[in-house]
Amino acid sequence: MERLDELINSLKSADMTTKKYAAEDLGELHDERAVLPLIELFQETEEIAILEAAAQSLIKIGGGEMVKNVTPLLRSDSALIRNKATDILMNAGDDAIDELRRLITDSDHDVRKFTVDILGLIGSDCASNALLDALHDDHINVVCGAVEALGNIGAESAVETLIELLQSAQDPWLRFMIIESLGKLQAEKSLPYLHNLLNDTDEFTRSSVVRSLGIIGHSSSIKPLVSVLDNASISLKSTIAEALDLINSKSQNGLCGDVEPSFVVDRLKPLAEHENPSVRITIAKLLGNVENGDSVDVLLSMLADTNYDVANTVRESLAQLNGLVGEKLASYIKKCDSPSALINAVRVAGSTLNQSLQKELMKLLDVEDDQIRIEAIRSLSYSNDPDVIGRIVALCNDHAREVRLAAIKALTGKDAPHIETTLLSALTSSSDEICEASAEALINTTISEAGYNKLIELLDHDSNLTRLVVASVLSSNPTENLLSKLVSYMNSETWQIRKLIVDLFGKYPTKDLIDYIIPTLYDEERYVRIAAISAISNLNDNSMVKYLLSLLDDADERVRYEIVISLKKFDPNVVGETLVRCLSDTSEMIQMAAVDALCSLNYAPAIPELEQMLDSASDEAYCVIREALDILRQLNTNSDNVEKK
């Protein structure tokens, strides 16, 4: 009570900052006795910061008493105060509805308008009946507000009344609001009436009808919308295209539904040349959903579009019509004289490849334009025809580097002796990109024993990059009989190769291989030492622990960390005491890794040490240790209970 009185008195302060903070703090008390003092601020000042603070506090207090005292503010001459009152009542939600219902019949039409607007913003179906009554108001602004509010709250019970009102409404704005609300209500009952309005003389009305039909998204609207395209303005055509796109996204029967595809395509075709790229994109997208040869023809004509996004959508739509495209696309490529359009066409060809297309693409491998040749190679990469593969292999030695690169990438995943030979040869290329692309292709290719032997020979190549990519290929395609041949490369000058071989040996953790890995625990490169730690721990042999423990004094924090997390794989009776000692490591990262390992191993003897750590732990470490202690205590309590039983 004392605090409440103090803050209310502060509202009378001449200091604006004091007044503002007092208004803010009153909301935290959630006491209805603060309502009237806060309301008085709206009569004293229009200082935005103070009114905002008062409004937020009234929202926090809430309740019927607050609502009853805020509603008179709707009569204020100040737009700022009316807006604040609207915001408060909207946030009051259902608490405000009863009071607002009474204001629906207020003598002031402005108050009635504010009321229906607020009810619409609250969005409660409880307000539907009051808003339906407001549809008969004698002031057009109130009626329009009620129509909009019914649409906003999704009042399905209002559909028939809105349709009746639409048939008698003369005011253009009222008709617009009704049409918009019928769209928001997804009212299929309204479709016949909206379809009739597509021929209305008022462009504004027709445009709103088109938008609502798109929102409703019923396939029965396709034919009426397409039918008016011929006589529509440029702006309306764009709106119709957007509506058709919305309907298409909701339709389970494709864009056409029960409408003849050619009827739709004939009317969409002129929009393929619309000046607005977004319209052309929409048309291309729509045509991709019309399974008809005519739609393919229109899309092919759009391949020459200079707008990247349009051309990209056209390609996607043609790929979507896969079964209808092949022969037409082959004919288009054969006759096309525009390089950019030809490139777009060739990019589509890969996803629609047939014999005719393959024949035309093979011809393009001999043209002078390297970009066209590259795109042809990419599309032909979908073919497993020996003749095609043979041509691509030949292009791996082309004079143009980018063509060679495309050819090598096209061989990925294809198996044939001459492919392996070509890719192995490319590993020694002076071009880094070609060398790396060859390695990537080999990684995804079945390699013969002869191929493995060649790869091992290349580990001695002069180029460091060649040695590295060869090691990566060997590492990704391991075979047990390969491993013995790699032992001598454990001493390679290139640490990345030493690491890759250790990683590879770690995948086959036999005792013989471990004997070769143990020396690499002391490699000069940290990443090799880390790989060796991981490889040894994969053996799950407790006799190996002594080798790992020898590195616990390593100066490299990351190496010590890897050892600690590797110890989780071993018997807790063997590694437990060592992990407890790691709790005293100078690195908090090592300490937390040890905490995690001890918890994972359920090593109960660590509990006293962990409890002692809590006294000096950082906030973050404290939480980790506390959680580990809880788990260990719980696990060991359960264990004790089982033993007693």
C-alpha positions in Angstrom: 0.0 0.0 0.0 2.8 2.3 0.9 4.6 1.7 -2.5 1.3 2.3 -4.3 0.7 5.6 -2.6 4.2 6.7 -3.2 4.0 6.0 -7.0 0.6 7.7 -7.4 2.0 10.8 -5.7 5.0 10.7 -8.1 2.5 10.9 -11.0 1.9 14.5 -9.9 5.6 15.4 -10.1 6.5 18.3 -12.4 9.5 16.3 -13.5 8.6 14.3 -16.6 11.2 11.6 -16.0 9.8 11.0 -12.4 6.3 10.9 -13.8 7.2 8.4 -16.5 9.0 6.0 -14.2 6.1 6.1 -11.7 3.7 5.3 -14.5 5.8 2.4 -15.6 6.3 1.0 -12.0 2.5 1.1 -11.3 1.9 -1.6 -13.9 4.2 -4.0 -12.0 1.9 -3.8 -8.9 -1.1 -5.1 -10.9 -3.4 -3.1 -8.6 -6.7 -1.8 -10.0 -6.4 1.3 -7.6 -3.8 2.6 -10.0 -6.2 2.7 -12.9 -7.8 6.1 -12.3 -4.5 7.9 -11.6 -3.1 6.5 -14.8 -6.2 7.5 -16.8 -5.8 11.1 -15.4 -2.4 11.3 -17.2 -4.3 11.1 -20.5 -6.2 14.2 -19.5 -3.1 16.1 -18.3 -0.5 15.6 -21.1 0.2 14.4 -24.6 3.9 13.6 -23.8 4.3 10.4 -25.8 6.8 8.7 -23.4 4.4 9.3 -20.4 1.3 8.1 -22.3 3.1 5.1 -23.6 4.2 4.2 -20.0 0.7 4.7 -18.7 -0.8 2.6 -21.6 1.6 -0.3 -20.9 0.8 -0.3 -17.2 -3.0 -0.3 -17.8 -2.5 -3.3 -20.1 -0.6 -5.1 -17.4 -3.3 -4.3 -14.8 -6.1 -5.4 -17.1 -9.6 -6.4 -15.9 -13.1 -5.0 -16.3 -12.5 -1.9 -14.2 -9.6 -0.9 -16.4 -11.6 -1.4 -19.5 -14.6 0.6 -18.2 -12.4 3.6 -17.5 -10.4 3.4 -20.7 -13.3 3.3 -23.1 -14.2 7.0 -22.5 -10.8 7.9 -24.0 -12.2 6.9 -27.4 -14.1 10.2 -27.3 -11.0 12.3 -27.0 -10.3 15.0 -29.6 -6.7 13.8 -29.6 -5.8 11.2 -32.2 -2.8 10.2 -30.1 -5.0 9.4 -27.1 -7.6 7.6 -29.1 -4.9 5.4 -30.6 -3.5 4.6 -27.2 -7.0 3.7 -25.9 -7.4 1.5 -29.0 -4.1 -0.3 -28.2 -5.0 -0.8 -24.5 -8.4 -2.2 -25.3 -7.1 -4.5 -28.0 -4.6 -5.9 -25.6 -7.3 -6.4 -23.0 -8.7 -9.1 -25.3 -11.9 -10.9 -24.1 -12.0 -8.7 -21.0 -13.0 -5.8 -23.2 -15.7 -7.4 -25.4 -18.7 -6.9 -23.1 -17.9 -3.2 -22.7 -17.3 -2.8 -26.4 -20.6 -4.6 -27.3 -22.4 -1.8 -25.5 -20.6 0.8 -27.5 -21.7 -0.7 -30.8 -24.9 1.3 -30.4 -23.3 4.5 -29.1 -24.7 7.7 -30.4 -21.4 8.9 -31.8 -20.6 7.2 -35.1 -16.8 7.7 -34.5 -17.0 5.8 -31.3 -18.9 3.0 -33.1 -16.3 2.9 -35.8 -13.4 2.7 -33.2 -15.4 0.0 -31.5 -15.8 -2.3 -34.5 -12.1 -1.8 -35.4 -11.0 -2.8 -31.9 -13.3 -5.9 -31.9 -11.7 -6.9 -35.2 -8.2 -6.5 -33.8 -9.1 -8.6 -30.7 -10.1 -11.3 -33.1 -12.5 -13.1 -30.8 -15.5 -15.0 -32.3 -17.5 -13.8 -29.3 -17.8 -10.4 -31.0 -19.4 -11.8 -34.2 -23.0 -11.2 -33.2 -22.3 -7.6 -32.2 -20.4 -7.0 -35.5 -23.3 -8.5 -37.5 -25.6 -6.0 -35.9 -23.2 -3.2 -36.9 -23.7 -4.2 -40.6 -27.0 -2.4 -40.4 -25.5 0.8 -39.0 -26.6 4.0 -40.8 -23.0 5.2 -41.1 -21.0 3.8 -44.0 -17.7 3.9 -42.1 -19.1 1.8 -39.3 -20.4 -0.7 -41.7 -17.1 -0.9 -43.6 -15.3 -1.3 -40.3 -17.6 -4.1 -39.2 -17.1 -5.9 -42.5 -13.4 -5.7 -42.2 -13.5 -6.9 -38.5 -15.7 -9.9 -39.4 -13.1 -10.9 -42.0 -10.2 -10.4 -39.6 -11.8 -12.6 -36.9 -12.7 -15.3 -39.4 -16.4 -15.2 -38.6 -17.8 -18.0 -40.9 -21.3 -17.2 -39.6 -21.1 -13.9 -41.4 -20.7 -15.3 -44.9 -24.3 -15.3 -46.0 -25.0 -11.9 -44.6 -21.9 -10.5 -46.3 -23.0 -12.0 -49.7 -26.5 -10.4 -49.3 -24.8 -7.1 -48.4 -22.5 -7.4 -51.5 -25.5 -7.8 -53.8 -27.1 -4.6 -52.5 -24.1 -2.5 -51.8 -23.5 0.6 -54.0 -20.6 2.2 -52.3 -17.3 1.1 -54.1 -15.3 1.1 -50.8 -17.9 -1.0 -49.0 -18.0 -3.5 -51.9 -14.2 -3.7 -51.8 -14.3 -4.4 -48.0 -16.9 -7.1 -48.4 -14.9 -8.8 -51.2 -11.7 -8.7 -49.2 -13.4 -10.2 -46.1 -15.0 -13.0 -48.2 -11.5 -13.8 -49.4 -10.2 -13.9 -45.8 -13.1 -16.1 -44.8 -12.2 -18.6 -47.6 -15.9 -18.5 -48.4 -16.5 -21.0 -51.3 -20.3 -20.1 -51.0 -19.3 -16.6 -52.3 -17.6 -17.9 -55.5 -20.5 -17.6 -57.9 -21.1 -14.0 -56.8 -17.4 -13.1 -57.1 -17.1 -14.8 -60.5 -19.9 -12.5 -61.7 -18.0 -9.5 -60.5 -15.1 -10.3 -62.7 -17.0 -8.5 -65.5 -17.7 -5.4 -63.3 -17.0 -2.1 -65.0 -15.1 -0.9 -62.0 -11.4 -1.9 -62.3 -10.9 -1.5 -58.5 -13.7 -4.0 -57.8 -12.4 -6.5 -60.4 -8.9 -6.3 -58.9 -10.1 -7.0 -55.4 -12.3 -9.9 -56.7 -9.2 -11.4 -58.4 -7.1 -11.2 -55.2 -9.9 -12.8 -53.1 -10.4 -15.6 -55.6 -6.6 -16.3 -55.3 -6.8 -16.4 -51.5 -9.8 -18.7 -51.6 -7.8 -20.9 -54.0 -10.7 -23.0 -55.5 -10.1 -24.6 -58.9 -13.5 -23.6 -60.1 -12.1 -20.0 -60.3 -9.5 -21.0 -62.9 -11.7 -20.7 -66.0 -13.4 -17.4 -65.0 -10.0 -15.9 -64.2 -8.4 -17.1 -67.4 -11.5 -16.0 -69.4 -11.1 -12.3 -68.5 -7.3 -12.2 -69.3 -8.0 -11.2 -73.0 -9.8 -7.9 -72.0 -7.9 -7.2 -68.8 -5.6 -4.2 -68.3 -1.9 -4.8 -67.9 -2.1 -4.3 -64.2 -5.1 -6.6 -63.8 -3.4 -9.3 -65.9 -0.5 -9.2 -63.4 -3.0 -9.6 -60.5 -4.7 -12.5 -62.3 -1.4 -14.3 -62.8 -0.7 -14.0 -59.1 -4.2 -15.3 -58.2 -3.7 -18.3 -60.6 -0.4 -19.0 -58.9 -2.1 -19.1 -55.5 -4.8 -21.4 -56.8 -2.2 -23.7 -58.4 -0.3 -24.0 -55.1 -3.5 -25.2 -53.4 -4.8 -27.4 -56.2 -4.4 -31.1 -56.1 -5.4 -31.5 -59.8 -2.9 -29.2 -61.4 -3.5 -25.7 -62.7 -6.2 -26.6 -65.2 -8.5 -28.7 -63.1 -11.4 -29.4 -65.3 -10.4 -26.7 -67.8 -9.0 -27.6 -71.2 -5.2 -27.1 -71.0 -5.0 -25.4 -74.4 -7.7 -22.9 -73.3 -5.4 -21.9 -70.4 -2.2 -21.8 -72.4 -3.6 -19.7 -75.1 -4.6 -17.0 -72.6 -1.4 -17.2 -70.6 0.8 -17.0 -73.6 0.7 -13.2 -74.2 1.8 -12.7 -70.6 5.1 -14.5 -71.4 6.2 -11.2 -72.9 4.9 -9.0 -70.1 7.2 -6.1 -69.3 7.3 -7.0 -65.6 9.8 -9.9 -64.9 7.9 -11.0 -61.9 4.8 -11.6 -64.1 6.9 -13.6 -66.6 8.3 -15.7 -63.7 4.8 -16.4 -62.5 3.7 -17.4 -66.0 6.7 -19.7 -66.4 5.8 -21.3 -63.1 2.2 -21.8 -64.1 3.0 -23.3 -67.5 5.2 -25.9 -65.7 1.9 -27.2 -64.2 0.1 -27.5 -67.5 0.9 -30.9 -69.0 0.4 -29.9 -72.6 2.7 -29.6 -75.6 1.5 -26.0 -76.1 2.9 -25.1 -72.7 6.2 -26.5 -73.7 6.3 -24.4 -76.8 5.6 -21.2 -74.8 8.3 -22.1 -72.3 10.8 -22.8 -75.0 10.1 -19.4 -76.5 10.9 -17.9 -73.1 14.4 -19.5 -72.9 15.8 -16.4 -74.7 14.6 -14.2 -71.8 17.5 -12.0 -70.7 16.4 -11.9 -67.0 18.2 -14.6 -65.1 15.4 -15.4 -62.7 12.9 -15.7 -65.5 15.2 -18.0 -67.5 15.9 -20.1 -64.4 12.1 -20.5 -63.7 11.6 -21.5 -67.3 14.3 -24.2 -67.0 12.7 -25.5 -63.8 9.3 -25.7 -65.5 10.6 -27.5 -68.5 12.3 -30.0 -66.3 9.0 -30.4 -64.5 7.3 -31.3 -67.8 10.0 -33.9 -68.5 8.0 -36.4 -70.5 6.7 -33.8 -72.9 10.0 -31.9 -73.5 12.5 -34.2 -75.1 11.7 -34.1 -78.8 10.6 -30.5 -78.8 13.8 -29.4 -77.0 16.0 -31.4 -79.4 14.3 -29.5 -82.3 14.7 -26.2 -80.5 18.5 -26.8 -79.9 19.0 -27.8 -83.5 17.5 -24.5 -84.8 18.5 -22.1 -82.0 20.8 -19.3 -83.1 20.9 -17.4 -79.8 23.9 -18.4 -77.6 22.2 -17.5 -74.4 19.0 -19.2 -75.3 21.0 -22.3 -76.4 22.8 -22.4 -73.1 19.5 -22.3 -71.2 18.1 -25.1 -73.5 21.2 -27.3 -73.0 21.0 -26.8 -69.2 17.4 -28.3 -69.3 18.5 -31.2 -71.5 20.2 -33.2 -68.8 17.0 -33.7 -66.9 15.0 -34.6 -70.0 17.7 -36.6 -71.9 16.6 -38.9 -74.7 18.2 -40.2 -77.9 17.3 -37.2 -79.9 18.6 -34.8 -77.3 21.7 -36.8 -76.8 22.4 -36.6 -80.6 22.1 -32.8 -80.6 24.2 -32.4 -77.5 27.0 -34.5 -79.0 27.1 -32.1 -82.0 27.6 -29.2 -79.6 30.8 -30.7 -78.2 32.5 -29.5 -81.4 31.3 -25.9 -81.4 33.7 -23.0 -80.8 31.8 -21.6 -77.8 33.4 -23.2 -74.7 30.5 -22.3 -72.5 28.1 -24.2 -74.7 30.5 -27.2 -74.8 30.7 -27.1 -71.0 26.9 -27.1 -70.6 26.6 -29.9 -73.2 29.1 -32.0 -71.2 27.2 -31.4 -67.9 23.9 -32.5 -69.5 25.5 -35.5 -71.2 26.9 -36.6 -67.8 23.4 -38.0 -67.1 24.0 -40.6 -69.9 25.7 -44.0 -69.5 26.0 -44.5 -73.3 29.6 -45.8 -74.0 29.9 -43.4 -77.0 29.0 -40.4 -74.9 31.4 -41.5 -72.1 34.1 -42.0 -74.8 33.7 -38.4 -76.1 33.7 -37.0 -72.5 36.9 -38.9 -71.7 38.5 -37.4 -74.9 37.6 -33.9 -73.7 39.6 -34.5 -70.5 42.6 -33.5 -72.7 40.9 -30.5 -74.4 42.9 -27.3 -75.0 40.4 -25.3 -72.8 41.0 -25.8 -69.1 37.3 -25.2 -68.1 36.2 -27.8 -70.7 38.7 -30.3 -69.2 37.4 -29.6 -65.7 33.8 -30.1 -66.8 34.7 -33.4 -68.5 36.5 -34.7 -65.4 33.6 -33.8 -63.2 31.2 -35.5 -65.6 33.0 -38.8 -65.1 32.3 -38.9 -61.4 30.6 -42.2 -60.5 31.1 -43.8 -63.9 33.1 -47.1 -64.0 35.3 -48.1 -67.0 39.1 -48.9 -67.2 39.8 -46.0 -69.5 38.0 -43.6 -67.1 40.2 -44.7 -64.2 43.3 -44.2 -66.4 42.2 -40.7 -67.5 41.4 -39.6 -63.9 44.7 -41.0 -62.6 46.6 -39.1 -65.2 44.7 -35.9 -64.4 45.9 -36.1 -60.8 49.3 -34.9 -62.0 47.9 -31.8 -63.7 49.5 -28.5 -63.1 46.0 -27.1 -62.5 44.9 -27.3 -58.9 41.3 -27.4 -59.8 41.7 -30.3 -62.3 43.8 -32.2 -59.8 41.2 -31.8 -57.0 38.3 -32.6 -59.4 40.0 -35.8 -60.5 40.5 -36.8 -56.9 36.8 -36.1 -56.2 35.8 -38.2 -59.2 38.0 -41.1 -58.1 36.6 -41.0 -54.6 33.2 -41.7 -56.1 34.5 -44.4 -58.5 35.3 -48.1 -58.0 39.1 -48.3 -58.2 40.9 -51.4 -59.5 43.9 -53.0 -57.8 46.1 -51.6 -60.6 44.6 -48.2 -59.9 45.5 -48.5 -56.2 49.0 -49.4 -57.1 49.2 -46.3 -59.3 47.9 -44.1 -56.5 50.5 -45.4 -54.1 53.2 -44.6 -56.7 51.9 -41.1 -56.9 52.5 -40.6 -53.2 56.1 -40.0 -54.3 55.1 -37.4 -56.9 57.0 -34.0 -56.9 53.8 -32.0 -56.4 52.6 -31.6 -52.8 49.0 -31.2 -54.0 49.1 -34.4 -56.0 50.5 -36.3 -52.9 47.7 -34.8 -50.7 44.8 -35.6 -53.1 46.1 -39.1 -53.7 46.3 -39.7 -49.9 42.7 -38.4 -49.6 41.5 -40.8 -52.4 43.3 -43.7 -50.7 41.8 -42.8 -47.3 38.3 -42.7 -48.7 38.5 -46.1 -50.5 40.4 -48.3 -48.0 41.0 -52.0 -48.5 42.8 -54.2 -46.0 45.4 -55.5 -48.5 46.2 -51.8 -49.3 47.3 -51.0 -45.8 50.6 -52.8 -45.7 51.7 -51.0 -48.9 51.3 -47.6 -47.1 53.5 -48.3 -44.1 56.6 -46.8 -45.6 54.7 -43.5 -46.1 54.2 -43.1 -42.4 57.4 -41.1 -42.6 56.3 -38.8 -45.4 57.6 -35.2 -45.3 54.1 -34.0 -45.7 52.3 -34.1 -42.3 48.8 -34.2 -44.0 49.8 -37.5 -45.7 51.1 -38.9 -42.3 47.8 -37.9 -40.7 45.6 -39.4 -43.5 47.5 -42.7 -43.3 47.1 -42.8 -39.5 43.4 -42.1 -39.9 43.2 -44.9 -42.4 45.0 -47.4 -40.1 42.6 -46.3 -37.3 39.7 -47.7 -39.3 41.4 -51.2 -39.1 42.7 -51.2 -35.6 44.6 -54.5 -35.6 47.5 -55.1 -33.3 50.0 -55.2 -36.3 48.9 -51.7 -37.5 48.8 -50.3 -34.0 52.5 -51.1 -33.7 53.1 -48.7 -36.6 50.8 -46.0 -35.1 52.4 -45.9 -31.7 55.6 -44.0 -32.9 53.3 -41.4 -34.5 52.0 -40.4 -31.0 55.2 -38.4 -30.8 55.0 -36.8 -34.2 56.1 -33.2 -34.4 52.7 -32.2 -35.9 49.9 -32.0 -33.4 47.2 -33.2 -35.9 49.2 -36.4 -36.5 49.4 -37.0 -32.7 45.7 -36.4 -32.3 44.9 -38.9 -35.2 47.2 -41.4 -33.5 45.4 -41.0 -30.2 42.1 -41.6 -31.9 43.4 -44.6 -33.8 44.8 -46.3 -30.7 41.7 -45.7 -28.6 39.7 -47.5 -31.4 41.4 -50.7 -30.4 39.7 -50.8 -27.0 42.7 -52.6 -25.6 43.6 -51.7 -22.0 47.2 -52.5 -22.6 47.3 -49.4 -24.9 46.5 -47.0 -22.1 50.1 -46.6 -21.1 51.0 -45.2 -24.5 48.2 -42.6 -24.2 49.2 -41.6 -20.6 52.7 -40.8 -21.8 51.3 -37.8 -23.6 49.4 -36.3 -20.7 52.3 -33.9 -20.2 52.2 -32.8 -23.8 52.5 -29.0 -24.0 49.6 -28.9 -26.5 46.3 -28.5 -24.7 44.4 -30.0 -27.6 46.5 -33.1 -27.5 45.8 -33.6 -23.8 42.1 -33.0 -24.4 42.0 -35.7 -27.1 43.7 -38.1 -24.7 41.2 -37.4 -21.9 38.1 -37.9 -24.1 39.7 -41.1 -25.6 40.1 -42.6 -22.1 36.3 -42.9 -21.9 36.7 -46.0 -24.1 38.7 -47.9 -21.5 38.0 -49.8 -18.3 37.3 -47.3 -15.5 39.4 -49.3 -13.1 42.4 -48.8 -15.4 41.9 -45.1 -16.3 39.9 -43.8 -13.3 42.7 -42.5 -11.1 44.4 -40.9 -14.1 41.2 -39.0 -15.0 40.9 -37.8 -11.4 44.5 -36.4 -11.6 43.4 -34.6 -14.8 40.9 -32.7 -12.7 43.9 -30.6 -11.5 45.1 -29.8 -15.1 45.9 -26.1 -15.6 43.4 -26.0 -18.5 39.7 -25.8 -17.6 38.9 -27.4 -20.9 40.9 -30.5 -19.8 39.3 -30.4 -16.4 35.8 -30.4 -17.9 36.7 -33.2 -20.3 37.9 -35.2 -17.3 34.6 -34.5 -15.4 32.6 -35.7 -18.4 34.8 -38.9 -18.8 34.5 -39.8 -15.0 30.7 -39.3 -15.2 30.5 -41.4 -18.4 32.5 -44.2 -16.7 30.5 -43.9 -13.5 33.6 -43.7 -11.5 32.3 -43.2 -7.9 35.8 -42.7 -6.3 35.9 -39.3 -8.1 33.0 -37.9 -6.1 35.1 -36.3 -3.2 37.5 -34.7 -5.7 34.5 -33.3 -7.7 32.9 -31.9 -4.5 36.2 -30.2 -3.6 36.3 -28.6 -7.1 33.0 -26.8 -6.6 34.6 -24.3 -4.1 36.8 -22.7 -6.7 35.0 -23.5 -10.0 33.8 -20.8 -12.4 30.0 -20.4 -12.9 30.0 -22.5 -16.1 32.3 -25.2 -14.6 30.2 -25.3 -11.4 27.1 -26.3 -13.4 29.0 -29.0 -15.3 30.5 -30.5 -12.1 27.2 -30.2 -10.2 25.4 -32.1 -12.9 28.1 -34.8 -13.0 27.9 -35.2 -9.2 24.1 -35.6 -9.3 24.4 -38.3 -12.0 27.2 -40.2 -10.1 25.4 -40.1 -6.8 22.1 -41.2 -8.4 23.8 -44.1 -10.2 25.7 -45.3 -7.2 22.7 -45.0 -4.9 20.8 -47.2 -7.3 23.7 -49.6 -7.4 23.8 -49.8 -3.6 20.1 -50.4 -3.4 20.4 -53.3 -5.9 23.2 -54.9 -3.9 21.2 -54.7 -0.7 18.3 -56.4 -2.3 
